[in-house]
Amino acid sequence: MSLNSKENKVRVGLVQMSCSAVPQENLDKAIARIRELAQQNVQIVCLQELFTSLYFCDVESYDNFKLAEKIPGHSTDTLSALASELNIVIIASLFEKRTNGIYHNTTAVLDADGTYLGKYRKMHIPDDPGYYEKFYFTPGDLGYKVFDTKYAKIGVLICWDQWYPEAARITTLMGAEILFFPTAIGWHKLQEIDTNNEQYQAWQTIQRGHAVANGVPVVAVNRVGIEGDMRFWGGSFIANPFGRLLYQASHDEEELHVEELDLAKSDDYRTHWPFLRDRRIDSYQPITKRFIDQD
């Protein structure tokens, strides 16, 4: 039997889209896309990272803090009503204004009856050329989170979190049956896609590795389109608990997709490849160190 108490089969959907500089336009666009997915009997929909705006972290500008909003707030209230109307779960990645001077990169989860189940604040914050997120975001302080939705118990991590096996492992150990990764990542607009294929493959491979190591499906949802100097590489995908690709989006088109996942299969994968059983938790204390010095 599956470990989950919900229906074994869950229809998950993703929205890979381009964004404009007008938040309400992006929210309206996401709502329209969700309605399209609802016509395909979707049950859980994941939107991309910071979907209500352009990816503003490519520059350090105080004006961009005006894009932030309270959570719960306008966007979550709007999506909550939509979730209730359509009887679907919505995963919404937003720029959170916690209070004056404290902001987070946050994902809210709305259950199928419109209930606001809570939020996850991004734990790992990058600071690279074109990704100046430390200027905007305080690291998450809620820890890793799972959300017990109508259709499945889900774990949500955000973009840079996807490079850290520890985050996926802890979220799974908390009972997540599916891992969702809303994200915003790409390459310079003047570079050819083939030139950067190695970067994309690394991004996809590590997340497929999370699926294998933890025995759960992984759903990664990226944005697409050119914003400033960045060409977001799309390539959203869904992998099964063995890391096999069930779906991969294009690198340059907006796409919607619904995939039916059989959560009972996680039990089969974990039984035959019992990585969780064989973990030597008594030996892992060194992982809490920044680096294991030898002198």
C-alpha positions as CSV (number, residue, x, y, z in Angstrom):
1,M,0.0,0.0,0.0
2,S,1.0,3.6,-0.6
3,L,2.2,5.6,2.5
4,N,-0.2,8.4,1.6
5,S,-3.8,8.5,2.8
6,K,-5.1,10.3,-0.2
7,E,-6.0,8.9,-3.6
8,N,-2.9,7.2,-5.1
9,K,-3.2,8.9,-8.5
10,V,-2.8,12.7,-8.7
11,R,-2.9,14.9,-11.7
12,V,-0.3,17.6,-11.4
13,G,0.0,20.6,-13.7
14,L,2.7,23.2,-14.4
15,V,2.6,26.6,-16.0
16,Q,5.7,27.6,-17.9
17,M,5.2,31.2,-19.1
18,S,6.8,34.5,-19.9
19,C,6.2,37.6,-17.8
20,S,5.7,41.3,-18.3
21,A,6.5,44.4,-16.1
22,V,2.9,44.7,-15.0
23,P,2.1,42.5,-12.0
24,Q,-1.7,42.4,-12.5
25,E,-1.1,41.3,-16.2
26,N,1.0,38.4,-14.9
27,L,-1.5,37.4,-12.3
28,D,-4.4,37.5,-14.8
29,K,-2.3,35.4,-17.3
30,A,-1.5,32.8,-14.6
31,I,-5.2,32.6,-13.7
32,A,-6.1,32.1,-17.4
33,R,-3.5,29.3,-17.7
34,I,-4.8,27.6,-14.5
35,R,-8.3,27.7,-15.9
36,E,-7.0,25.9,-19.0
37,L,-5.3,23.2,-16.9
38,A,-8.6,22.8,-15.0
39,Q,-10.2,21.7,-18.2
40,Q,-7.8,18.8,-18.2
41,N,-8.9,17.8,-14.7
42,V,-5.7,19.0,-13.0
43,Q,-5.6,18.6,-9.2
44,I,-2.4,20.4,-8.2
45,V,-0.9,23.4,-10.2
46,C,2.5,24.8,-9.7
47,L,3.5,28.3,-11.0
48,Q,7.0,29.4,-11.6
49,E,9.2,31.4,-9.2
50,L,8.1,35.1,-8.7
51,F,5.5,34.7,-11.5
52,T,3.8,38.1,-10.9
53,S,6.7,40.1,-12.2
54,L,9.8,40.1,-14.3
55,Y,12.8,38.6,-12.6
56,F,13.9,41.8,-10.9
57,C,16.9,40.3,-9.1
58,D,19.1,40.9,-12.2
59,V,19.8,44.4,-10.8
60,E,20.0,45.9,-7.4
61,S,17.3,48.6,-7.3
62,Y,15.4,49.9,-4.3
63,D,12.5,50.6,-6.5
64,N,11.9,46.8,-6.9
65,F,10.9,46.5,-3.3
66,K,7.6,48.1,-4.4
67,L,6.8,44.8,-6.1
68,A,6.6,43.0,-2.7
69,E,3.3,42.1,-1.0
70,K,1.9,40.6,2.1
71,I,1.3,36.9,2.3
72,P,-1.6,36.3,2.8
73,G,-2.5,39.2,0.6
74,H,-3.9,40.3,-2.7
75,S,-2.4,37.5,-4.8
76,T,-3.2,34.7,-2.3
77,D,-6.7,36.0,-1.8
78,T,-7.3,36.0,-5.6
79,L,-5.8,32.5,-6.1
80,S,-7.6,31.1,-3.0
81,A,-11.0,32.0,-4.6
82,L,-9.8,30.4,-7.8
83,A,-8.6,27.2,-6.0
84,S,-12.0,26.9,-4.3
85,E,-13.9,27.5,-7.6
86,L,-12.0,24.9,-9.5
87,N,-11.3,22.5,-6.6
88,I,-7.6,22.5,-7.2
89,V,-4.5,23.1,-5.2
90,I,-2.4,26.1,-6.3
91,I,1.4,26.6,-5.5
92,A,2.2,30.3,-5.9
93,S,5.7,31.8,-5.6
94,L,5.6,35.4,-4.5
95,F,7.8,38.3,-3.3
96,E,6.8,38.7,0.3
97,K,7.0,41.9,2.4
98,R,7.1,40.6,5.9
99,T,7.5,44.0,7.5
100,N,9.4,47.2,6.7
101,G,12.9,46.2,5.7
102,I,12.4,42.5,5.8
103,Y,11.5,40.6,2.6
104,H,11.4,37.0,1.5
105,N,11.2,34.8,-1.6
106,T,8.1,32.9,-0.5
107,T,5.8,30.3,-1.9
108,A,2.2,30.1,-0.6
109,V,0.0,26.9,-0.9
110,L,-3.8,27.2,-1.4
111,D,-5.8,24.0,-0.8
112,A,-8.6,22.9,-3.1
113,D,-11.2,24.4,-0.9
114,G,-9.4,27.8,-1.0
115,T,-7.8,27.4,2.4
116,Y,-4.5,29.1,2.8
117,L,-2.3,26.3,4.1
118,G,0.8,28.3,4.8
119,K,4.1,29.4,3.3
120,Y,7.6,28.3,2.6
121,R,10.4,30.9,2.6
122,K,13.4,30.2,0.4
123,M,16.3,28.9,2.5
124,H,19.2,29.2,0.1
125,I,19.7,32.7,-1.4
126,P,22.2,33.1,-4.3
127,D,24.3,36.1,-5.1
128,D,25.8,35.9,-8.6
129,P,25.9,38.1,-11.7
130,G,22.3,38.5,-12.8
131,Y,21.0,36.9,-9.6
132,Y,21.4,39.5,-6.9
133,E,19.0,37.9,-4.5
134,K,20.8,38.6,-1.3
135,F,20.1,42.3,-1.9
136,Y,16.3,41.6,-1.7
137,F,15.7,38.4,0.3
138,T,16.2,37.5,3.9
139,P,17.0,33.8,4.2
140,G,14.0,31.7,5.2
141,D,13.4,31.2,8.9
142,L,10.4,28.8,8.8
143,G,12.5,25.7,8.1
144,Y,11.5,23.2,5.5
145,K,7.8,22.6,5.0
146,V,5.3,20.1,3.9
147,F,1.7,20.8,3.1
148,D,-1.1,18.3,3.6
149,T,-3.4,19.1,0.7
150,K,-6.6,17.5,-0.4
151,Y,-4.8,15.4,-3.0
152,A,-1.3,14.7,-1.6
153,K,1.2,15.8,1.0
154,I,3.6,18.0,-0.9
155,G,7.0,19.6,-0.3
156,V,7.9,22.9,-1.9
157,L,11.4,24.2,-2.4
158,I,12.4,27.3,-4.4
159,C,15.0,27.6,-7.2
160,W,18.5,27.8,-5.6
161,D,17.3,25.2,-3.0
162,Q,17.2,22.7,-5.8
163,W,21.0,22.4,-5.8
164,Y,21.1,21.1,-2.2
165,P,20.4,17.4,-1.5
166,E,19.9,18.2,2.2
167,A,16.8,20.3,1.4
168,A,15.2,17.7,-0.6
169,R,16.1,14.9,1.9
170,I,14.7,16.8,4.9
171,T,11.5,17.7,3.1
172,T,11.0,14.1,2.1
173,L,11.7,12.9,5.6
174,M,8.9,15.2,6.8
175,G,6.5,13.2,4.7
176,A,6.4,14.9,1.3
177,E,5.0,12.7,-1.4
178,I,5.9,15.0,-4.3
179,L,8.6,17.7,-4.4
180,F,7.8,20.9,-6.3
181,F,10.5,23.4,-7.4
182,P,9.3,26.7,-8.7
183,T,12.3,28.4,-10.3
184,A,13.7,31.1,-12.5
185,I,17.0,30.3,-14.2
186,G,18.5,30.9,-17.6
187,W,21.5,32.0,-19.6
188,H,22.7,35.2,-21.4
189,K,20.4,36.1,-24.3
190,L,23.4,36.3,-26.7
191,Q,24.5,32.7,-26.0
192,E,23.1,29.9,-28.0
193,I,21.1,27.3,-26.3
194,D,23.4,24.5,-27.3
195,T,26.4,26.3,-25.8
196,N,24.7,26.2,-22.4
197,N,23.3,22.7,-22.6
198,E,25.7,21.5,-20.0
199,Q,24.3,24.0,-17.5
200,Y,20.8,22.9,-18.2
201,Q,21.7,19.2,-17.9
202,A,23.4,19.9,-14.5
203,W,20.2,21.6,-13.3
204,Q,18.0,18.8,-14.4
205,T,20.3,16.0,-13.3
206,I,20.6,17.1,-9.7
207,Q,16.8,17.3,-9.3
208,R,16.3,14.0,-10.9
209,G,18.8,12.8,-8.4
210,H,16.6,14.1,-5.6
211,A,13.8,11.9,-7.0
212,V,16.0,8.8,-7.0
213,A,17.6,9.4,-3.6
214,N,14.2,10.0,-1.9
215,G,11.9,7.8,-3.9
216,V,9.4,10.6,-4.8
217,P,8.3,12.4,-8.0
218,V,9.9,15.8,-8.7
219,V,8.1,18.7,-10.5
220,A,10.3,21.6,-11.6
221,V,8.6,24.7,-13.1
222,N,10.8,27.4,-14.8
223,R,9.9,30.6,-16.6
224,V,10.7,31.2,-20.3
225,G,11.4,34.3,-22.5
226,I,14.0,37.1,-22.6
227,E,14.1,39.6,-19.8
228,G,16.9,42.2,-20.0
229,D,20.1,40.2,-20.7
230,M,18.6,36.9,-19.5
231,R,17.0,34.2,-21.6
232,F,15.2,32.0,-19.2
233,W,15.7,28.5,-20.4
234,G,12.3,27.0,-19.7
235,G,12.8,23.2,-19.8
236,S,10.3,22.6,-17.0
237,F,10.1,18.9,-16.3
238,I,8.5,16.1,-14.3
239,A,10.5,13.0,-13.1
240,N,9.2,9.8,-11.5
241,P,10.7,8.4,-8.3
242,F,13.5,6.7,-10.3
243,G,14.4,9.9,-12.0
244,R,13.0,9.0,-15.4
245,L,11.6,11.9,-17.3
246,L,7.9,11.8,-17.8
247,Y,7.8,15.2,-19.4
248,Q,10.1,18.0,-20.5
249,A,9.1,21.4,-21.8
250,S,10.8,23.3,-24.6
251,H,13.4,26.0,-23.9
252,D,11.7,28.8,-25.8
253,E,7.9,28.4,-25.7
254,E,5.2,28.9,-23.1
255,E,3.8,25.5,-22.1
256,L,1.1,24.0,-20.0
257,H,1.2,20.3,-19.0
258,V,-0.7,17.9,-16.9
259,E,0.8,14.6,-15.7
260,E,-0.9,11.8,-13.8
261,L,1.4,10.5,-11.0
262,D,0.8,7.2,-9.2
263,L,2.0,7.9,-5.7
264,A,1.7,4.2,-4.8
265,K,4.8,3.6,-7.0
266,S,7.0,5.4,-4.5
267,D,6.4,2.4,-2.1
268,D,7.6,0.0,-4.8
269,Y,10.7,2.0,-5.6
270,R,11.6,2.5,-2.0
271,T,11.0,-1.2,-1.3
272,H,13.3,-2.4,-4.1
273,W,15.9,0.3,-3.7
274,P,15.7,1.0,0.0
275,F,18.0,4.0,0.3
276,L,16.0,5.4,3.2
277,R,16.3,2.1,5.1
278,D,20.1,2.0,4.7
279,R,20.9,5.5,5.7
280,R,23.6,5.6,8.3
281,I,22.1,8.5,10.3
282,D,24.6,7.8,13.1
283,S,27.5,8.8,10.8
284,Y,26.1,12.1,9.4
285,Q,27.0,14.6,12.1
286,P,29.9,16.0,10.1
287,I,27.4,17.4,7.5
288,T,26.5,20.2,9.9
289,K,30.0,21.7,9.5
290,R,30.8,24.3,6.9
291,F,33.9,22.4,5.9
292,I,35.7,19.4,7.5
293,D,39.2,20.8,8.2
294,Q,42.0,18.2,8.4
295,D,44.5,20.2,10.5
